[in-house]
Amino acid sequence: MKIGTIGAGNIAQAFVRHAAKAGFEITISSKSGPAALTALAATLGPGVRAGTVEEAVQADLVLLSVPWDAVAEVLAHVPAWRGQVVVDTTNAIHFPDFKPLDLGPKTSTELVAEQAPGARVVKGFNATGAAILALDPNEGGGKRVIFISGDDASAKAEVLQLLDAMGFAGIDLGSLAIGGRFQQFPGPLSGTNLAQFPA
């Protein structure tokens, strides 16, 4: 599996470090362009390179990690999705006061999925803060929990396999309409730091 990122902020960097350590090839991208990311890519681990957004979205799995107000514009510039898995890390929050936006009856990731036809969208990596996400996934003898949700079973299976390879414990919460609501800010699982221990 090759991985790309749209966005190179703290969440994306934490994700990429774990994925690189697990041996994945990763292309990071942002609106700033690859030249601005070359030095950063070199610090994130082996197999990480800076590229354009157009290059990043060719990967098998793409991490969408941009501010909510940039989502529509970013997705509008992707020529076409060809069944790739898109992992949506965003939260519909107004900055800088961190107030949740009123999206009506749909979850934020349902709206992302509507704007990414042809992609298989999974919610993930949004309920844990970047500083916690960056830590070793092994937590006190257990594995740090990452919640996911989505409407495509095969896409979720791929993300769960990735999480396992990265050292996390992935927990599937169900559909975007149900599980996504638990995950998104200010849902009951937002801001959690949980670990799963062997039975």
Buried (B, 14 or more C-beta within 10 A) or exposed (E): EBBBBBBBBBBBBBBBBBBBBBEBBBBBBBBEEBEEBEEBBEEBBEBBBBBBBEBBBBBBBBBBBBEBEBBEEBBEEBEEBEEBBBBBBBBBBEEEEEEBEEEEEBBBBBBBBEBBEEBBBBBBBBBBBBEEBBEEBEBEEBBBBBBBBBBBEEBBBBBBEBBEBBBBBBBBBBBBBEBBBBBBBEBEBBEBBBBBEEE
